[in-house]
Amino acid sequence: MDVPASDLADRIGSAFPALALAGRRTLDEVARRSRVHRAPAGSLLFGEKQPCSGFPLVLAGRVRVAQRYPNGREMQLYRVGPGDACVLSSSCLLGRTQYPASGIAETDVELAVLSPDDFRALVVADAAFREYVFSLFGERLAALLALVEAVTSQKLDRRLAALLVRRADDSQTVRATHQTIADELGSVREIVTRLLRTFEDRGWVELGRERIRVADRDSLQELAGPL
């Protein structure tokens, strides 16, 4: 989809403050080389063992990046929204490798996508863009290490309580299925459902269809510990 480069540069700069710090020249060049792509919620944006088709900058919406294992279980690695970038895409583009995970549009999304050739050309020619890309690795590596630590050292009930506190909206509601929550926690649906029912019995949550209302945030926060 064609969008005037100046308008796209403004949108990229607004959505990505860290990239805006690179300067207007870099933003204009990124916009000039990008193509806008829209996809509805539930779309598979990229799949495991597929070649990387470009470097996406999320202008609107949210993308879930997850890895599926042979036993059918899925581990959510991270989410990508406006202001974030997909470190797997940059890694695969720089290493010329295939995706080790899948990216699914969690909501309707709008992306500015750099082709592989344009992405590599900018990394080589534009020092500010190159610094931005490599800063992504440090940020995402820290987040992934924190995820590994949480999975290996924290009890699932604490992690579930922390997720509910973190994800609750203004109405204190988390809109997600038990399977989605299990995927995010690296667990299985049956265990998450059992824990949620325990929380409900204690009066901490109220369970509904694809939604969980937080009824006692303080108790969940106490179980979760410092966030």
Contacts in CASP RR format, 6 or more apart in sequence:
PFRMAT RR
TARGET T0000
AUTHOR 0000-0000-0000
METHOD contacts of the structure
MODEL  1
MDVPASDLADRIGSAFPALALAGRRTLDEVARRSRVHRAPAGSLLFGEKQ
PCSGFPLVLAGRVRVAQRYPNGREMQLYRVGPGDACVLSSSCLLGRTQYP
ASGIAETDVELAVLSPDDFRALVVADAAFREYVFSLFGERLAALLALVEA
VTSQKLDRRLAALLVRRADDSQTVRATHQTIADELGSVREIVTRLLRTFE
DRGWVELGRERIRVADRDSLQELAGPL
1 35 0 8 1.000
1 36 0 8 1.000
1 37 0 8 1.000
1 38 0 8 1.000
2 36 0 8 1.000
3 36 0 8 1.000
5 28 0 8 1.000
5 31 0 8 1.000
5 32 0 8 1.000
6 28 0 8 1.000
6 31 0 8 1.000
8 31 0 8 1.000
8 34 0 8 1.000
8 36 0 8 1.000
8 112 0 8 1.000
9 24 0 8 1.000
9 27 0 8 1.000
9 28 0 8 1.000
9 30 0 8 1.000
9 31 0 8 1.000
11 59 0 8 1.000
11 112 0 8 1.000
12 19 0 8 1.000
12 20 0 8 1.000
12 27 0 8 1.000
12 30 0 8 1.000
12 31 0 8 1.000
12 34 0 8 1.000
12 57 0 8 1.000
12 59 0 8 1.000
12 112 0 8 1.000
13 19 0 8 1.000
13 20 0 8 1.000
13 27 0 8 1.000
14 20 0 8 1.000
15 57 0 8 1.000
15 58 0 8 1.000
15 59 0 8 1.000
15 60 0 8 1.000
15 82 0 8 1.000
15 83 0 8 1.000
16 57 0 8 1.000
16 82 0 8 1.000
16 83 0 8 1.000
16 85 0 8 1.000
17 83 0 8 1.000
18 83 0 8 1.000
18 132 0 8 1.000
18 135 0 8 1.000
19 26 0 8 1.000
19 27 0 8 1.000
19 30 0 8 1.000
19 57 0 8 1.000
19 83 0 8 1.000
19 129 0 8 1.000
19 132 0 8 1.000
20 27 0 8 1.000
21 128 0 8 1.000
22 126 0 8 1.000
22 128 0 8 1.000
22 129 0 8 1.000
22 131 0 8 1.000
22 132 0 8 1.000
23 128 0 8 1.000
26 126 0 8 1.000
26 128 0 8 1.000
26 129 0 8 1.000
29 122 0 8 1.000
29 126 0 8 1.000
29 129 0 8 1.000
30 57 0 8 1.000
30 112 0 8 1.000
30 114 0 8 1.000
30 122 0 8 1.000
30 129 0 8 1.000
31 112 0 8 1.000
33 114 0 8 1.000
33 115 0 8 1.000
33 118 0 8 1.000
33 121 0 8 1.000
33 122 0 8 1.000
34 57 0 8 1.000
34 112 0 8 1.000
34 113 0 8 1.000
34 114 0 8 1.000
34 118 0 8 1.000
35 112 0 8 1.000
35 113 0 8 1.000
35 115 0 8 1.000
36 59 0 8 1.000
36 110 0 8 1.000
36 111 0 8 1.000
36 112 0 8 1.000
36 113 0 8 1.000
37 56 0 8 1.000
37 110 0 8 1.000
37 111 0 8 1.000
37 112 0 8 1.000
37 113 0 8 1.000
38 108 0 8 1.000
38 109 0 8 1.000
38 110 0 8 1.000
38 111 0 8 1.000
39 45 0 8 1.000
39 105 0 8 1.000
39 108 0 8 1.000
39 109 0 8 1.000
39 111 0 8 1.000
40 105 0 8 1.000
40 108 0 8 1.000
41 105 0 8 1.000
41 106 0 8 1.000
41 107 0 8 1.000
41 108 0 8 1.000
41 109 0 8 1.000
42 104 0 8 1.000
42 105 0 8 1.000
42 106 0 8 1.000
43 104 0 8 1.000
43 105 0 8 1.000
43 109 0 8 1.000
44 102 0 8 1.000
44 103 0 8 1.000
44 104 0 8 1.000
45 56 0 8 1.000
45 63 0 8 1.000
45 103 0 8 1.000
45 104 0 8 1.000
45 105 0 8 1.000
45 109 0 8 1.000
45 111 0 8 1.000
46 52 0 8 1.000
46 53 0 8 1.000
46 89 0 8 1.000
46 99 0 8 1.000
46 102 0 8 1.000
46 103 0 8 1.000
47 99 0 8 1.000
47 101 0 8 1.000
47 102 0 8 1.000
47 103 0 8 1.000
48 67 0 8 1.000
48 68 0 8 1.000
48 98 0 8 1.000
48 99 0 8 1.000
48 100 0 8 1.000
48 101 0 8 1.000
48 102 0 8 1.000
49 98 0 8 1.000
49 99 0 8 1.000
50 98 0 8 1.000
50 99 0 8 1.000
51 92 0 8 1.000
51 98 0 8 1.000
51 99 0 8 1.000
52 89 0 8 1.000
52 92 0 8 1.000
52 93 0 8 1.000
52 97 0 8 1.000
52 98 0 8 1.000
52 99 0 8 1.000
52 116 0 8 1.000
53 113 0 8 1.000
53 115 0 8 1.000
53 116 0 8 1.000
54 89 0 8 1.000
54 93 0 8 1.000
54 113 0 8 1.000
54 114 0 8 1.000
54 115 0 8 1.000
54 116 0 8 1.000
54 119 0 8 1.000
55 85 0 8 1.000
55 86 0 8 1.000
55 89 0 8 1.000
55 90 0 8 1.000
55 93 0 8 1.000
55 113 0 8 1.000
55 114 0 8 1.000
55 116 0 8 1.000
55 119 0 8 1.000
56 63 0 8 1.000
56 80 0 8 1.000
56 85 0 8 1.000
56 86 0 8 1.000
56 89 0 8 1.000
56 111 0 8 1.000
56 112 0 8 1.000
56 113 0 8 1.000
57 83 0 8 1.000
57 85 0 8 1.000
57 111 0 8 1.000
57 112 0 8 1.000
57 113 0 8 1.000
57 114 0 8 1.000
58 80 0 8 1.000
58 81 0 8 1.000
58 82 0 8 1.000
58 83 0 8 1.000
58 84 0 8 1.000
58 85 0 8 1.000
58 109 0 8 1.000
58 110 0 8 1.000
58 111 0 8 1.000
59 82 0 8 1.000
59 110 0 8 1.000
59 111 0 8 1.000
59 112 0 8 1.000
60 82 0 8 1.000
60 108 0 8 1.000
60 109 0 8 1.000
60 110 0 8 1.000
61 81 0 8 1.000
61 82 0 8 1.000
61 105 0 8 1.000
61 106 0 8 1.000
61 107 0 8 1.000
61 108 0 8 1.000
61 109 0 8 1.000
61 110 0 8 1.000
62 79 0 8 1.000
62 80 0 8 1.000
62 81 0 8 1.000
62 105 0 8 1.000
62 106 0 8 1.000
62 107 0 8 1.000
62 109 0 8 1.000
63 79 0 8 1.000
63 80 0 8 1.000
63 81 0 8 1.000
63 86 0 8 1.000
63 103 0 8 1.000
63 104 0 8 1.000
63 105 0 8 1.000
63 106 0 8 1.000
63 109 0 8 1.000
64 76 0 8 1.000
64 79 0 8 1.000
64 103 0 8 1.000
64 104 0 8 1.000
64 105 0 8 1.000
64 106 0 8 1.000
65 76 0 8 1.000
65 77 0 8 1.000
65 78 0 8 1.000
65 79 0 8 1.000
65 80 0 8 1.000
65 86 0 8 1.000
65 88 0 8 1.000
65 101 0 8 1.000
65 102 0 8 1.000
65 103 0 8 1.000
66 74 0 8 1.000
66 75 0 8 1.000
66 76 0 8 1.000
66 77 0 8 1.000
66 101 0 8 1.000
66 102 0 8 1.000
66 103 0 8 1.000
66 104 0 8 1.000
66 183 0 8 1.000
67 74 0 8 1.000
67 75 0 8 1.000
67 77 0 8 1.000
67 100 0 8 1.000
67 101 0 8 1.000
67 102 0 8 1.000
68 74 0 8 1.000
68 102 0 8 1.000
69 75 0 8 1.000
73 186 0 8 1.000
73 188 0 8 1.000
74 183 0 8 1.000
74 186 0 8 1.000
75 183 0 8 1.000
75 186 0 8 1.000
76 183 0 8 1.000
76 184 0 8 1.000
76 186 0 8 1.000
77 88 0 8 1.000
77 101 0 8 1.000
77 144 0 8 1.000
77 147 0 8 1.000
78 140 0 8 1.000
78 143 0 8 1.000
78 144 0 8 1.000
78 147 0 8 1.000
79 106 0 8 1.000
80 86 0 8 1.000
85 133 0 8 1.000
85 136 0 8 1.000
86 103 0 8 1.000
87 136 0 8 1.000
87 137 0 8 1.000
87 139 0 8 1.000
87 140 0 8 1.000
87 141 0 8 1.000
88 99 0 8 1.000
88 100 0 8 1.000
88 101 0 8 1.000
89 99 0 8 1.000
90 119 0 8 1.000
90 133 0 8 1.000
90 136 0 8 1.000
90 137 0 8 1.000
91 97 0 8 1.000
91 137 0 8 1.000
92 98 0 8 1.000
92 99 0 8 1.000
93 116 0 8 1.000
93 119 0 8 1.000
93 120 0 8 1.000
94 120 0 8 1.000
94 123 0 8 1.000
114 122 0 8 1.000
122 129 0 8 1.000
122 130 0 8 1.000
123 129 0 8 1.000
123 130 0 8 1.000
123 133 0 8 1.000
124 130 0 8 1.000
150 159 0 8 1.000
151 186 0 8 1.000
156 185 0 8 1.000
156 187 0 8 1.000
156 191 0 8 1.000
156 192 0 8 1.000
156 195 0 8 1.000
157 195 0 8 1.000
157 198 0 8 1.000
157 223 0 8 1.000
158 223 0 8 1.000
158 224 0 8 1.000
158 225 0 8 1.000
159 185 0 8 1.000
159 224 0 8 1.000
160 181 0 8 1.000
160 185 0 8 1.000
160 192 0 8 1.000
160 195 0 8 1.000
160 196 0 8 1.000
160 199 0 8 1.000
161 199 0 8 1.000
161 220 0 8 1.000
161 221 0 8 1.000
161 223 0 8 1.000
161 224 0 8 1.000
162 224 0 8 1.000
162 225 0 8 1.000
162 227 0 8 1.000
163 174 0 8 1.000
163 181 0 8 1.000
163 184 0 8 1.000
163 185 0 8 1.000
164 174 0 8 1.000
164 199 0 8 1.000
164 205 0 8 1.000
164 212 0 8 1.000
164 214 0 8 1.000
164 220 0 8 1.000
165 214 0 8 1.000
165 217 0 8 1.000
165 220 0 8 1.000
165 221 0 8 1.000
165 224 0 8 1.000
165 227 0 8 1.000
166 227 0 8 1.000
167 174 0 8 1.000
167 176 0 8 1.000
168 174 0 8 1.000
168 214 0 8 1.000
168 217 0 8 1.000
169 175 0 8 1.000
171 213 0 8 1.000
172 213 0 8 1.000
172 214 0 8 1.000
172 215 0 8 1.000
172 217 0 8 1.000
173 211 0 8 1.000
173 212 0 8 1.000
173 213 0 8 1.000
173 214 0 8 1.000
174 181 0 8 1.000
174 211 0 8 1.000
174 212 0 8 1.000
174 213 0 8 1.000
174 214 0 8 1.000
175 210 0 8 1.000
175 211 0 8 1.000
176 210 0 8 1.000
176 211 0 8 1.000
176 212 0 8 1.000
177 210 0 8 1.000
178 189 0 8 1.000
178 192 0 8 1.000
178 193 0 8 1.000
178 196 0 8 1.000
179 189 0 8 1.000
181 192 0 8 1.000
182 188 0 8 1.000
182 189 0 8 1.000
182 191 0 8 1.000
182 192 0 8 1.000
185 192 0 8 1.000
196 205 0 8 1.000
196 207 0 8 1.000
196 212 0 8 1.000
197 207 0 8 1.000
199 205 0 8 1.000
199 220 0 8 1.000
200 206 0 8 1.000
200 207 0 8 1.000
202 216 0 8 1.000
202 219 0 8 1.000
203 215 0 8 1.000
203 216 0 8 1.000
203 219 0 8 1.000
204 214 0 8 1.000
204 215 0 8 1.000
204 216 0 8 1.000
204 219 0 8 1.000
204 220 0 8 1.000
205 212 0 8 1.000
205 213 0 8 1.000
205 214 0 8 1.000
205 215 0 8 1.000
205 216 0 8 1.000
205 220 0 8 1.000
206 212 0 8 1.000
206 213 0 8 1.000
206 215 0 8 1.000
214 220 0 8 1.000
221 227 0 8 1.000
END
